[in-house]
Amino acid sequence: MRVALFVTCVVDQMWPAVGTCTVELLQRVGCTVDFDERQTCCGQPAFNTGYREEARKLAERFIELCEESQVEAIVSPSGSCTAMVHHYPALFSDDEGWRKRARAVADRTFELSSFLVRVLKVEDVGARWSGRVTWHDACHALRDLNVHAEPRRLIMHVRDAEFVELENADSCCGFGGTFSVKFPEISVAILDQKIEAIERAGVKAVVSGDASCLMQIGGRLSRKGSSVRAMHLAELLAAQ
């Protein structure tokens, strides 16, 4: 299958290894991967802070670029950005033409684990990583895209890895995009509950599908002197 990588701003600017691992993984399972260097922000920061017109302009640009592509699917290593694309039709409630175009793009845009399990029907990607790991459910992937079992199935097929369920896996990490900037004390208070659960799990790594959540969790783990690694699912699944 020919797919396009929707890399996201955070991955592109802050965690590029996630992007390269995603490409390696998709190629390993038989996909041809296209990457349009013209892609920009999906508009989620503007959308979440109430700047709908600005978000709409970014959405229009994203849609136009995707329409130029001949790929069968658009795949992203981010539940939050994928969810934003799925919200695009709501930005065009007053324009039937753009709403149809937005829906067409949303229908072929997938979060990475969902694409592997639901579309390709692949659960064993040939990964090998030694250690005890747990999973954090990022809010947008879980609540907007209903991604829950897919990453767990993939992790359970990683050779030499031991998966343990996190006590509050579906609880927010406290990041919430601009929420963590506007309300830092509340953000850290929410985060510390997550960190305590991770420490009790006795794992070598905490894995998730959103780099933003992982930067929030990883930063706090580092400041506390923890040896637990914050690891993106693409990094784990690309390991051999």
Disulfide bonds with the S-S distance in Angstrom:
none
